[in-house]
Amino acid sequence: MRTEAKAVVIGTMLASLTAGCASITTGKEQRLTFDTDPAGADCTVTQAGIDIGRFQTPRMLSVRRANGPLVVACRKAGYHQTRAMISSTMSDGAWGNLVAGGVIGIMIDQSSGAAFRYYDPPKLPMTAAADAPPPSGEIAKGVTLLPESETPAAQPSPVAAAAAGGSPDKAIVRPAATRAAGSFPAAGIWECGIRTSNRTYKLQFVVGSSGSIVVTSYGNAAASVLGSDPLTFTALNPNGDRLTNFVWNGDDTMAVTGPSMSRPGSTFHDTGACTKV
């Protein structure tokens, strides 16, 4: 085969592989509709510990596809805070690309985030302040209701600020919660050697200067703080969408508990020492 003919064949093959990418069939962003019952709640959506949207419900928001959950927190006067974790899963386009584009195609999609999609969030329930807060748990496929955070009440959203005569472009600043010395890990990257009954695995998490926690070993899952002294938080393990609990002790050790995958109906309890890297 002549060189020119070979170039045409190779070019055609590469074009067909590229055309099969999920980044073309589904795009790198996804539009999600956020709503509450009742509507009119001030909500914040975070991805990998970073605020990516602040609004009043209902609202449609474009989010970047990624292998990591979204966390939405909503407040409304007279109601408990509602927080939910929205998981991501492999998109249909990515599975098609595995066939059409092979390993190269799926690697491109994973690096861009296009290989994943978020589950569609349902209308999030708001519970009256006079009633007990709702229990944590899955309220829809891939959507888990989380406990209320310990942070102070959210300030009005930019939409509400504009309605009250304020500037919608002014950033909302939330003061960090005061924590006892030694009860919270210092800001930075932490690595833990967590021991099971027969092996040791590495757990990595990042603590932000504002007190946010992202479990990077869990696909950059944004952690939800449940309590302090000892610090207790949860994060969604992408391996089976398991909500895992973490307890940080003052001696720089970590206990990890959650539902077992190998033994349905049972839980695991692993521990280990952590160091700041």
C-alpha positions in Angstrom: 0.0 0.0 0.0 1.4 3.4 -1.0 2.3 5.9 1.8 -0.5 8.3 0.8 -3.1 5.5 1.0 -1.9 4.3 4.4 -2.2 7.9 5.7 -5.8 8.1 4.5 -6.7 4.8 6.2 -5.0 5.7 9.4 -6.7 9.2 9.4 -10.1 7.6 8.8 -9.6 5.2 11.7 -8.5 7.9 14.1 -11.5 10.1 13.1 -13.9 7.2 13.8 -12.3 6.7 17.2 -12.5 10.3 18.0 -16.1 10.6 16.9 -17.0 7.8 19.3 -15.8 9.7 22.3 -18.4 10.5 25.0 -17.0 14.0 25.1 -18.6 14.5 21.7 -21.8 12.5 22.3 -22.6 13.8 25.7 -20.2 16.8 26.3 -18.1 17.7 29.3 -21.0 19.4 31.1 -24.4 18.3 32.3 -27.5 20.3 33.1 -29.2 19.4 36.4 -32.4 20.8 37.9 -32.4 21.6 41.6 -35.6 22.2 43.4 -36.9 21.9 47.0 -40.2 21.3 48.7 -41.2 24.1 49.4 -39.3 26.2 46.8 -37.5 29.4 47.5 -34.6 27.9 49.4 -31.1 29.3 49.3 -28.8 26.6 48.0 -25.1 26.1 47.4 -23.6 23.3 45.2 -20.0 22.2 45.8 -17.8 20.0 43.7 -14.5 18.7 45.2 -14.9 21.1 48.0 -15.3 24.2 45.8 -18.6 26.2 45.5 -19.7 26.0 41.9 -23.2 27.5 42.2 -25.4 29.6 44.6 -29.0 30.2 43.8 -32.6 30.0 45.0 -34.7 27.0 44.0 -35.9 26.1 41.5 -32.8 26.5 39.3 -31.2 24.6 36.4 -27.4 24.5 36.7 -24.7 23.3 34.3 -22.0 21.3 36.1 -18.8 19.8 34.8 -18.9 16.0 34.6 -16.4 14.4 37.0 -15.7 11.2 38.9 -16.7 12.6 42.2 -20.0 13.6 43.9 -21.7 17.0 44.2 -23.0 18.2 47.6 -26.0 20.5 47.6 -26.9 22.4 50.8 -30.2 24.3 51.1 -31.6 26.6 53.8 -34.9 28.3 54.2 -36.3 30.3 57.1 -38.4 28.1 59.4 -36.9 24.9 58.1 -33.9 22.6 58.9 -31.0 22.7 56.5 -31.3 20.0 53.8 -28.0 18.6 52.4 -27.7 15.9 49.8 -24.8 14.1 48.1 -25.3 13.4 44.3 -23.1 10.6 43.0 -21.7 10.2 39.5 -21.7 7.1 37.5 -20.3 5.9 34.1 -22.3 7.6 31.3 -23.9 5.7 28.5 -21.7 7.5 26.0 -18.6 6.2 27.7 -19.8 2.6 27.5 -20.4 3.1 23.8 -17.0 4.7 23.4 -15.4 1.6 25.0 -16.6 -0.4 22.1 -16.0 2.2 19.4 -12.9 3.9 20.7 -11.3 1.2 22.8 -9.0 1.9 25.7 -7.7 5.1 24.2 -11.2 6.6 23.8 -12.3 5.7 27.3 -9.0 7.2 28.7 -9.7 10.5 26.9 -13.2 10.6 28.3 -12.1 9.9 31.9 -9.5 12.6 31.8 -12.0 15.2 30.6 -14.8 14.0 32.9 -17.1 13.2 29.9 -17.1 9.5 30.8 -19.3 10.2 33.8 -22.7 11.6 34.5 -24.5 12.7 37.7 -27.7 11.1 38.8 -30.7 13.4 38.5 -31.6 14.9 41.9 -35.2 14.7 43.0 -37.1 17.6 44.6 -35.3 17.9 48.0 -37.5 17.8 51.1 -37.4 20.7 53.5 -38.4 19.8 57.1 -40.0 22.3 59.4 -37.8 23.5 62.2 -40.4 22.4 64.8 -40.1 18.8 63.6 -37.2 16.4 64.0 -34.7 16.5 61.1 -35.1 13.7 58.6 -32.8 10.7 58.9 -29.8 10.3 56.5 -30.1 7.8 53.7 -30.7 7.4 50.0 -33.8 9.3 48.8 -33.3 8.4 45.1 -30.9 6.4 42.9 -27.4 7.9 43.6 -28.7 10.7 45.9 -28.1 10.5 49.6 -29.6 12.8 52.2 -26.9 14.0 54.6 -27.1 15.3 58.2 -27.1 19.0 58.8 -23.7 20.7 58.9 -22.3 22.4 62.0 -21.5 25.6 60.0 -23.4 28.8 60.8 -26.6 29.5 58.9 -26.0 30.5 55.3 -26.3 34.1 54.3 -28.8 35.0 51.6 -28.0 33.9 48.1 -27.0 36.5 45.5 -30.5 36.4 44.1 -32.0 37.2 47.5 -29.4 39.9 48.1 -30.2 41.6 44.9 -33.9 41.5 45.7 -33.1 43.2 49.0 -31.1 45.9 47.3 -27.6 44.3 47.7 -25.1 43.4 45.0 -25.6 39.9 43.4 -21.9 39.8 42.5 -20.7 40.2 46.1 -19.1 36.9 47.4 -20.8 35.2 50.3 -18.2 34.6 53.1 -19.0 32.1 55.8 -16.8 32.2 59.0 -15.0 29.0 59.8 -16.3 27.2 62.8 -14.2 27.4 66.0 -12.6 24.1 66.8 -10.6 23.0 69.8 -6.8 22.6 69.3 -5.9 19.1 68.3 -9.5 18.0 67.5 -9.1 18.9 63.8 -6.3 18.0 61.4 -4.2 20.9 60.2 -4.8 22.2 56.7 -2.9 20.3 54.0 -2.6 16.8 52.6 -2.8 13.8 55.0 -2.0 10.2 54.3 -3.1 7.3 56.5 -2.0 3.7 56.6 -5.3 2.0 57.3 -5.1 -1.6 58.5 -7.7 -4.3 57.8 -7.6 -7.9 59.1 -5.1 -9.0 56.4 -3.7 -5.9 54.7 -2.9 -2.2 54.9 -4.1 0.4 52.4 -3.4 4.1 51.9 -6.1 6.6 52.6 -5.5 10.2 51.5 -7.5 13.3 52.3 -7.1 17.1 52.0 -8.0 19.6 54.6 -8.8 23.1 53.4 -7.9 26.3 55.3 -11.7 26.9 55.8 -12.1 23.4 57.4 -13.4 21.6 54.3 -12.3 18.0 53.8 -12.0 16.2 50.5 -11.2 12.4 50.5 -9.0 12.2 47.4 -8.8 8.4 47.7 -12.5 8.3 47.2 -12.5 10.1 43.8 -12.2 13.5 45.4 -15.3 13.0 47.5 -16.4 16.0 49.5 -16.7 15.0 53.1 -19.6 16.0 55.3 -18.8 16.8 59.0 -21.1 15.1 61.4 -19.6 16.2 64.7 -16.4 17.3 66.5 -14.3 16.1 69.5 -13.7 13.6 68.0 -14.0 14.9 64.5 -16.5 12.6 62.6 -17.3 12.9 58.9 -18.7 10.9 56.1 -17.8 10.5 52.4 -19.2 8.4 49.6 -17.0 5.6 48.5 -17.2 5.3 44.7 -16.7 1.5 45.0 -20.4 0.6 45.3 -21.6 4.0 46.3 -21.1 3.2 50.0 -21.3 6.0 52.6 -18.3 5.5 54.8 -17.7 7.0 58.3 -14.4 8.5 59.5 -13.4 9.3 63.0 -10.3 11.5 63.5 -8.7 11.0 66.9 -6.5 13.6 68.6 -3.4 11.4 68.3 -3.4 11.5 64.5 -5.1 8.2 64.0 -8.2 7.4 61.9 -11.0 4.9 62.3 -12.9 4.0 59.1 -16.2 2.1 59.2 -18.9 1.3 56.7 -20.9 -1.4 55.0 -18.9 -4.4 53.8 -19.0 -5.4 50.1 -17.8 -8.9 50.6 -20.2 -9.7 53.4 -23.6 -8.1 52.8 -25.4 -6.9 55.9 -22.1 -6.6 57.9 -19.8 -3.6 58.5 -16.0 -3.2 58.5 -13.9 -1.3 61.1 -10.4 -0.4 60.1 -7.9 1.8 61.9 -4.5 3.4 61.2 -2.0 6.2 61.8 -1.9 9.4 59.7 0.8 11.8 58.8 0.8 15.2 57.1 2.7 15.2 53.8 
